[in-house]
């Protein structure tokens, strides 16, 4: 009897160790799912390990929490820290050591397995499918992709549905935000339409699209709220697709249906004046990949602007100054024609330019320095040098005035541009404003804006940096 009581007293007086555990939100996952590891302890002072990755999977973000409770006038503290990862294959969570109230405590390892999703099939309450209008296309072209979600008419329509598209390297999914609704005998049908482009050629596997279905007060398709409160979320998976992107033949880079046009502002100019040429390629295709044209003309100097383009037009401007009459040669453009499915060449016609050559003044004087007979002038030839000097002074004054006026106009123009940048809303508006500018300091920002618009990137663009680059280029104070 005494021995038993003695053992009982020893048990009661022994220290009670804090409980430390490692837990996960799920021990298996589908491709694209996030796994959350939570380390917890009941100690009063807990130091968690520093974790950069879990079995090769980088930590996306962490969170921590702490709960204090008092029972029978005794305070207890529960601390936890969570680590979020997005694995792509089965992995192991190792044992981790926590420092709890000055002592070390180690968790148990956990095995996490990748589970292949089960695709929906006819007769299910919910059906998810993806369809492409053609399995093969050329680089530079695009195809139409449909995401079709079906729900049985007998099921409540108060569910909210979120669609998650897969990420595939070198493929770009461009969404049409409008959802098309229809019905058949058993299902209500919602369809989302995407345009699919490729940045490279080869065979591509498009994994299953995921639909997250949760109970909500309203029925919405396509955009599931990140922080919406749902009583339960059900995930379903579509079929997979394989598409093939073929390279263009004959080392061509441009695909589409185009027309070409060259226009000039005048066909006859005085010697030293410029002829302005505008080259336009219009149509449908990958206009942004067209390379800048090079124009070489004997006895003429050619100045060229950078090319600009919109969704249906590519343009490049030239200024040509010739010393004598010349011809603008034919400009040829090769591409892979979308309609004929073959190589096609289009070209502009040559354009003749007449130059009015100025007669040198010395050719108007005879050997004695007097004007040749028939030359109309009321000025004595002995005073010609003074008139040349006066003419030079006048030209200098005019040039100085023009330079000052140009600087004032340039300053006002740049300040107006800065005001437009400040008022611009959204990446697309900024991109359209900056694209025509030829400023080296903006090239990186233009690439980031283009990635935000067309590749769903999340680059943060500061208008202050854009304005500073413009001021630096044009020396605006």
C-alpha positions as CSV (number, residue, x, y, z in Angstrom):
1,X,0.0,0.0,0.0
2,X,2.7,2.4,0.9
3,X,4.7,1.5,-2.1
4,X,1.8,2.3,-4.4
5,X,1.3,5.6,-2.7
6,X,5.0,6.4,-3.0
7,X,5.0,5.7,-6.7
8,X,1.8,7.8,-7.2
9,X,3.5,10.7,-5.4
10,X,6.6,10.4,-7.5
11,X,4.4,10.5,-10.7
12,X,2.6,13.6,-9.6
13,X,5.8,15.4,-8.7
14,X,7.5,14.6,-12.0
15,X,7.7,17.5,-14.4
16,X,5.1,17.6,-17.2
17,X,6.8,18.1,-20.6
18,X,5.3,20.5,-23.2
19,X,3.7,18.8,-26.1
20,X,5.3,19.5,-29.5
21,X,3.8,18.3,-32.8
22,X,4.1,18.6,-36.5
23,X,0.9,18.4,-38.6
24,X,-0.1,19.0,-42.2
25,X,-3.4,20.1,-43.8
26,X,-3.3,16.9,-46.0
27,X,-1.1,13.9,-46.4
28,X,-1.7,13.7,-50.2
29,X,-2.1,16.4,-52.8
30,X,-3.1,17.0,-56.4
31,X,-0.8,18.9,-58.9
32,X,-1.1,22.6,-58.1
33,X,-2.3,22.1,-54.5
34,X,-0.6,23.8,-51.6
35,X,0.6,21.8,-48.5
36,X,0.7,23.5,-45.1
37,X,3.1,22.2,-42.4
38,X,2.3,23.5,-38.9
39,X,4.8,23.1,-36.0
40,X,3.1,23.6,-32.5
41,X,4.1,23.5,-28.9
42,X,2.5,24.1,-25.5
43,X,5.7,25.6,-23.9
44,X,5.9,29.1,-22.4
45,X,8.9,30.0,-24.5
46,X,9.2,28.4,-28.0
47,X,11.9,28.9,-30.6
48,X,11.0,27.5,-34.0
49,X,13.6,26.3,-36.6
50,X,14.5,28.4,-39.6
51,X,13.2,26.6,-42.6
52,X,14.1,27.7,-46.2
53,X,12.6,24.7,-48.0
54,X,11.1,21.4,-47.3
55,X,12.7,18.5,-49.1
56,X,13.6,20.8,-52.0
57,X,10.3,22.7,-52.1
58,X,10.7,26.4,-51.5
59,X,8.6,28.1,-48.7
60,X,6.0,30.3,-50.3
61,X,5.2,32.1,-47.1
62,X,4.9,31.6,-43.4
63,X,2.5,32.5,-40.6
64,X,2.5,32.2,-36.8
65,X,-0.1,32.3,-34.0
66,X,-0.2,32.2,-30.3
67,X,-3.0,31.3,-27.8
68,X,-2.9,32.0,-24.1
69,X,-5.4,30.3,-21.7
70,X,-5.9,30.3,-18.0
71,X,-7.4,27.2,-16.2
72,X,-7.6,27.0,-12.4
73,X,-5.5,30.2,-12.1
74,X,-2.8,28.6,-14.2
75,X,-1.6,30.1,-17.4
76,X,-0.8,28.0,-20.5
77,X,0.6,29.1,-23.8
78,X,0.1,27.4,-27.2
79,X,2.4,28.6,-30.1
80,X,2.4,27.5,-33.7
81,X,4.2,28.4,-37.0
82,X,3.0,27.3,-40.4
83,X,5.0,26.9,-43.7
84,X,3.3,26.8,-47.1
85,X,4.7,25.0,-50.1
86,X,3.5,24.0,-53.5
87,X,5.1,20.6,-54.3
88,X,5.3,18.9,-57.7
89,X,6.0,15.4,-56.6
90,X,5.8,13.1,-53.5
91,X,8.2,14.2,-50.7
92,X,9.1,13.7,-47.1
93,X,8.8,16.3,-44.2
94,X,11.8,15.6,-42.0
95,X,11.9,15.8,-38.2
96,X,12.4,19.3,-36.8
97,X,13.8,20.4,-33.5
98,X,12.2,23.1,-31.4
99,X,13.7,24.8,-28.3
100,X,10.9,24.7,-25.7
101,X,11.4,26.3,-22.3
102,X,15.2,25.8,-22.7
103,X,15.0,22.2,-23.8
104,X,15.0,20.5,-27.2
105,X,12.0,18.7,-28.6
106,X,11.8,16.9,-31.9
107,X,8.8,16.2,-34.2
108,X,8.1,13.1,-36.2
109,X,8.7,13.0,-40.0
110,X,5.7,12.9,-42.3
111,X,5.3,11.4,-45.8
112,X,3.3,13.3,-48.3
113,X,2.2,11.7,-51.6
114,X,1.2,13.1,-55.0
115,X,-2.2,11.8,-56.1
116,X,-3.2,11.7,-59.7
117,X,-6.5,13.6,-60.1
118,X,-9.6,11.6,-61.2
119,X,-11.1,13.2,-64.3
120,X,-14.9,13.8,-64.3
121,X,-17.0,11.5,-66.4
122,X,-20.5,11.5,-67.9
123,X,-23.2,11.1,-65.3
124,X,-21.3,12.9,-62.5
125,X,-23.0,15.8,-60.7
126,X,-20.3,18.1,-62.0
127,X,-18.4,17.7,-65.3
128,X,-15.3,19.7,-66.3
129,X,-13.8,19.5,-69.8
130,X,-11.3,21.3,-71.9
131,X,-11.4,21.4,-75.8
132,X,-9.1,22.8,-78.4
133,X,-10.4,23.7,-81.9
134,X,-7.3,22.0,-83.4
135,X,-4.5,19.9,-82.0
136,X,-1.7,21.3,-84.2
137,X,-0.8,24.8,-85.3
138,X,2.2,26.9,-86.5
139,X,4.4,29.0,-84.3
140,X,3.0,32.6,-84.5
141,X,-0.6,31.4,-84.9
142,X,-3.1,30.8,-82.1
143,X,-5.9,28.3,-81.3
144,X,-9.1,28.6,-79.4
145,X,-9.4,26.7,-76.1
146,X,-12.7,26.1,-74.3
147,X,-13.2,25.3,-70.6
148,X,-16.7,23.7,-70.2
149,X,-18.3,23.3,-66.8
150,X,-21.5,21.3,-66.4
151,X,-23.7,21.0,-63.3
152,X,-26.8,18.8,-63.0
153,X,-30.1,20.8,-63.1
154,X,-31.1,19.0,-59.9
155,X,-28.3,20.6,-57.9
156,X,-28.7,23.9,-56.1
157,X,-27.4,26.9,-58.1
158,X,-26.1,28.7,-55.0
159,X,-22.6,27.3,-55.5
160,X,-19.7,29.5,-56.5
161,X,-17.2,28.0,-59.0
162,X,-13.6,29.0,-59.4
163,X,-11.5,27.9,-62.4
164,X,-7.7,27.4,-62.0
165,X,-5.8,27.2,-65.3
166,X,-2.5,25.2,-65.3
167,X,0.8,26.9,-65.9
168,X,2.7,25.5,-69.0
169,X,6.1,26.8,-70.0
170,X,6.0,28.7,-73.3
171,X,2.2,28.6,-73.5
172,X,0.1,31.7,-72.9
173,X,-3.7,31.4,-72.0
174,X,-5.5,34.7,-72.9
175,X,-9.0,34.7,-71.3
176,X,-12.2,36.1,-72.7
177,X,-13.9,37.2,-69.4
178,X,-17.4,36.6,-70.7
179,X,-19.0,33.3,-69.7
180,X,-21.4,31.6,-72.2
181,X,-24.3,29.8,-70.6
182,X,-26.4,27.1,-72.2
183,X,-28.3,23.9,-71.3
184,X,-28.9,20.3,-72.4
185,X,-31.3,17.7,-71.2
186,X,-29.6,17.1,-67.8
187,X,-27.1,19.9,-67.3
188,X,-26.7,23.6,-67.0
189,X,-23.5,24.5,-69.0
190,X,-21.0,27.3,-68.5
191,X,-18.2,27.9,-71.1
192,X,-15.1,30.0,-70.8
193,X,-13.1,30.8,-74.0
194,X,-9.4,31.3,-74.2
195,X,-6.9,32.0,-77.0
196,X,-3.8,30.0,-76.7
197,X,-0.4,31.2,-78.0
198,X,3.0,29.6,-78.0
199,X,6.5,31.2,-77.6
200,X,8.3,28.0,-78.8
201,X,7.6,25.0,-81.0
202,X,7.2,21.3,-79.9
203,X,4.7,19.1,-78.2
204,X,3.0,20.5,-75.1
205,X,1.0,18.7,-72.5
206,X,-1.8,20.8,-70.9
207,X,-2.6,19.3,-67.4
208,X,-6.0,19.1,-66.0
209,X,-7.9,22.3,-65.3
210,X,-9.2,22.5,-61.7
211,X,-12.7,23.7,-60.6
212,X,-13.2,24.6,-57.0
213,X,-16.9,24.4,-56.0
214,X,-18.1,26.0,-52.7
215,X,-21.4,27.0,-51.1
216,X,-22.1,30.7,-51.6
217,X,-25.0,33.0,-51.6
218,X,-24.7,33.8,-55.3
219,X,-23.8,31.7,-58.4
220,X,-20.6,32.9,-60.1
221,X,-18.5,31.1,-62.6
222,X,-14.8,31.6,-63.3
223,X,-13.6,33.7,-60.4
224,X,-13.5,32.0,-57.0
225,X,-12.7,34.6,-54.2
226,X,-9.4,34.0,-52.5
227,X,-10.8,34.9,-49.1
228,X,-14.5,33.9,-49.5
229,X,-16.0,32.0,-46.6
230,X,-17.3,28.6,-47.7
231,X,-18.7,25.8,-45.7
232,X,-17.1,23.2,-48.0
233,X,-15.0,23.2,-51.1
234,X,-15.1,20.4,-53.6
235,X,-12.4,20.2,-56.3
236,X,-12.9,18.5,-59.7
237,X,-10.4,18.0,-62.5
238,X,-10.8,18.1,-66.3
239,X,-9.2,15.9,-69.0
240,X,-5.7,16.7,-70.2
241,X,-4.7,17.8,-73.7
242,X,-1.7,17.4,-75.9
243,X,-1.0,20.0,-78.6
244,X,1.8,20.4,-81.1
245,X,3.3,23.6,-82.3
246,X,5.2,23.4,-85.6
247,X,8.1,25.6,-86.6
248,X,7.6,27.8,-89.6
249,X,9.3,26.5,-92.8
250,X,12.1,28.3,-94.7
251,X,13.4,29.9,-91.4
252,X,10.4,32.2,-91.4
253,X,9.5,34.0,-88.2
254,X,6.2,35.8,-89.1
255,X,2.8,34.1,-89.4
256,X,-0.4,35.7,-90.5
257,X,-2.3,37.5,-93.3
258,X,-0.7,40.9,-94.2
259,X,-0.7,43.8,-96.7
260,X,2.2,46.2,-97.2
261,X,2.2,49.9,-98.2
262,X,4.9,52.6,-98.6
263,X,3.9,56.3,-98.8
264,X,5.9,59.5,-99.1
265,X,5.1,63.2,-98.4
266,X,6.5,64.5,-101.7
267,X,8.2,63.2,-104.9
268,X,10.2,66.4,-105.7
269,X,12.3,68.4,-103.2
270,X,15.1,70.9,-103.2
271,X,18.6,69.7,-102.6
272,X,19.2,69.2,-98.8
273,X,15.5,68.8,-98.0
274,X,14.2,65.5,-96.6
275,X,11.7,63.1,-98.1
276,X,9.6,61.4,-95.4
277,X,8.8,57.7,-96.1
278,X,6.3,55.7,-94.0
279,X,6.2,51.9,-94.3
280,X,3.1,50.1,-93.0
281,X,2.4,46.4,-92.7
282,X,-1.2,45.7,-91.7
283,X,-3.2,42.6,-91.0
284,X,-3.4,39.8,-88.4
285,X,-0.5,37.9,-87.0
286,X,2.6,38.2,-84.8
287,X,3.3,41.8,-85.8
288,X,5.5,42.4,-82.8
289,X,8.1,40.0,-84.1
290,X,8.7,41.8,-87.4
291,X,12.3,43.1,-87.6
292,X,13.2,46.7,-88.4
293,X,13.8,47.3,-92.1
294,X,17.2,48.6,-93.4
295,X,17.2,51.1,-96.3
296,X,20.3,51.8,-98.3
297,X,20.2,54.4,-101.1
298,X,23.3,55.6,-103.1
299,X,24.0,59.4,-102.9
300,X,21.4,59.7,-100.1
301,X,21.5,59.7,-96.3
302,X,18.8,57.7,-94.6
303,X,17.5,58.3,-91.0
304,X,15.2,55.7,-89.5
305,X,12.9,55.6,-86.5
306,X,12.2,52.5,-84.4
307,X,9.3,50.4,-85.5
308,X,6.0,50.7,-83.6
309,X,3.0,48.3,-83.7
310,X,-0.6,47.7,-82.5
311,X,-2.7,44.6,-82.6
312,X,-3.3,45.0,-86.4
313,X,-0.6,47.4,-87.8
314,X,3.2,47.7,-87.9
315,X,4.9,50.9,-88.9
316,X,8.3,52.3,-89.5
317,X,9.3,55.9,-90.6
318,X,12.3,57.1,-92.6
319,X,13.7,60.5,-93.5
320,X,15.8,60.5,-96.7
321,X,18.1,63.4,-97.7
322,X,19.6,63.1,-101.2
323,X,22.3,65.0,-103.1
324,X,20.8,64.2,-106.4
325,X,17.7,62.5,-107.8
326,X,17.3,58.9,-106.5
327,X,14.8,56.0,-106.3
328,X,13.5,54.5,-103.2
329,X,13.8,50.7,-103.8
330,X,11.1,48.1,-103.4
331,X,10.8,46.9,-99.8
332,X,10.2,43.1,-99.6
333,X,8.5,41.2,-96.7
334,X,8.4,37.4,-96.4
335,X,6.0,35.6,-94.1
336,X,4.0,32.3,-93.8
337,X,0.6,33.0,-95.1
338,X,-2.3,31.9,-92.8
339,X,-4.8,31.4,-95.6
340,X,-2.6,29.5,-98.2
341,X,-0.5,27.7,-95.5
342,X,2.6,28.5,-97.5
343,X,5.4,31.1,-97.8
344,X,4.3,34.4,-99.3
345,X,6.3,37.5,-100.3
346,X,4.8,41.0,-100.6
347,X,6.6,44.2,-101.6
348,X,6.2,47.9,-102.2
349,X,6.8,49.5,-105.6
350,X,10.0,51.6,-106.3
351,X,9.4,55.4,-105.9
352,X,11.4,58.0,-108.0
353,X,12.4,61.2,-106.2
354,X,13.5,64.3,-108.1
355,X,16.0,66.7,-106.5
356,X,16.2,70.3,-107.6
357,X,20.0,71.0,-107.6
358,X,21.0,74.5,-106.5
359,X,23.4,76.3,-108.9
360,X,26.6,77.4,-107.1
361,X,26.9,81.2,-107.0
362,X,30.4,81.1,-108.6
363,X,28.9,79.6,-111.7
364,X,26.9,82.8,-112.2
365,X,30.0,85.0,-112.4
366,X,32.4,85.6,-115.3
367,X,36.2,85.7,-114.9
368,X,36.1,89.4,-113.9
369,X,33.7,88.7,-111.0
370,X,30.7,90.3,-112.8
371,X,27.3,88.5,-113.3
372,X,26.9,86.6,-116.5
373,X,24.6,88.1,-119.1
374,X,21.0,87.2,-118.5
375,X,21.5,86.9,-114.7
376,X,18.9,89.0,-113.0
377,X,20.3,91.0,-110.1
378,X,20.2,94.6,-109.0
379,X,23.2,94.2,-106.6
380,X,26.7,95.4,-107.6
381,X,29.0,92.4,-107.9
382,X,31.7,94.3,-105.9
383,X,29.4,94.2,-102.8
384,X,28.4,90.6,-103.1
385,X,30.7,89.5,-100.2
386,X,29.0,92.0,-97.9
387,X,25.6,90.6,-98.8
388,X,26.9,87.1,-98.2
389,X,28.1,88.1,-94.8
390,X,24.7,89.7,-94.0
391,X,22.9,86.6,-95.3
392,X,25.0,84.5,-93.0
393,X,24.2,86.6,-90.0
394,X,20.5,86.5,-90.8
395,X,20.6,82.7,-91.2
396,X,22.4,82.4,-87.9
397,X,19.8,84.4,-86.1
398,X,17.0,82.3,-87.6
399,X,18.7,79.1,-86.7
400,X,19.2,80.3,-83.1
401,X,15.6,81.3,-82.8
402,X,14.4,77.9,-84.2
403,X,16.7,76.1,-81.7
404,X,15.2,78.1,-78.7
405,X,11.7,77.5,-80.0
406,X,12.3,73.8,-80.5
407,X,13.6,73.5,-76.9
408,X,10.5,75.3,-75.5
409,X,8.2,73.1,-77.6
410,X,10.1,70.0,-76.5
411,X,9.9,71.0,-72.8
412,X,6.1,71.6,-73.1
413,X,5.7,68.3,-74.9
414,X,7.6,66.3,-72.3
415,X,5.8,68.0,-69.5
416,X,2.5,67.1,-71.2
417,X,3.7,63.5,-71.5
418,X,4.6,63.4,-67.8
419,X,1.0,64.6,-66.9
420,X,-0.4,61.9,-69.1
421,X,1.8,59.3,-67.3
422,X,0.6,60.5,-63.9
423,X,-3.1,60.2,-65.0
424,X,-2.6,56.8,-66.7
425,X,-4.7,54.0,-65.2
426,X,-3.5,50.5,-65.5
427,X,-0.5,48.8,-67.2
428,X,-2.0,48.9,-70.7
429,X,-2.4,52.7,-70.6
430,X,1.2,53.1,-69.5
431,X,2.4,50.7,-72.1
432,X,0.6,52.5,-74.9
433,X,2.1,55.8,-73.8
434,X,5.7,54.6,-73.4
435,X,5.9,52.3,-76.5
436,X,6.4,55.0,-79.1
437,X,9.2,56.6,-77.1
438,X,12.8,55.8,-78.0
439,X,14.3,56.1,-74.5
440,X,16.8,53.4,-73.4
441,X,16.0,53.9,-69.7
442,X,12.5,52.7,-70.3
443,X,13.2,49.4,-72.0
444,X,13.2,47.3,-68.9
445,X,10.0,48.8,-67.7
446,X,8.3,48.2,-71.1
447,X,9.3,44.5,-70.9
448,X,7.8,44.3,-67.4
449,X,4.6,46.1,-68.5
450,X,4.3,43.7,-71.5
451,X,4.7,40.7,-69.1
452,X,2.0,42.1,-66.8
453,X,-0.4,42.6,-69.7
454,X,0.2,39.5,-71.8
455,X,1.7,36.9,-69.4
456,X,-0.2,37.6,-66.1
457,X,3.1,38.7,-64.4
458,X,2.9,40.9,-61.3
459,X,5.8,43.3,-61.8
460,X,5.3,46.6,-59.8
461,X,5.9,49.6,-62.0
462,X,6.5,53.0,-60.3
463,X,5.4,56.0,-62.3
464,X,8.1,58.0,-60.4
465,X,10.8,55.8,-62.0
466,X,9.3,56.3,-65.5
467,X,9.2,60.1,-65.1
468,X,12.8,60.2,-63.8
469,X,13.9,58.3,-66.9
470,X,12.2,60.7,-69.2
471,X,13.6,63.7,-67.3
472,X,17.1,62.3,-67.5
473,X,16.8,61.7,-71.2
474,X,15.6,65.2,-72.0
475,X,17.2,67.1,-69.1
476,X,13.9,68.5,-67.8
477,X,14.3,70.3,-64.4
